[in-house]
């Protein structure tokens, strides 16, 4: 970890369970910790060494409810998923708000990223450039 200055987790539900510890370690070491799209789901469970939730009190973004609705409706229309079942078992926006994060978003499929200290979050896959830009700016580049 000494040679790395930033960490970006760009999506996928596996991040929620597998990468929380290293993500939090980067953040607590003062390094840039960035998550994008569904990768921000890790913030629902990520805890600092003192046991407090990393996202509590932080301004963050991630896959928005309006985007989850769009994705669910698209899969239902294609009969790829039974109506009433959801791609994501819980909503990132709702859960981050519930744990005390200041969740913000830019609207359906709009590129958007936000920085709160050394924590950077991107709304969804169209937010990659904005998220990368925020990481580079934070690193002084």
Helices and strands as residue ranges (DSSP letters): E 6-9, H 14-18, H 20-28, E 32-36, G 37-44, E 59-60, H 65-77, H 92-98, E 102-103, E 113-116, E 119-122, G 125-127, H 128-138
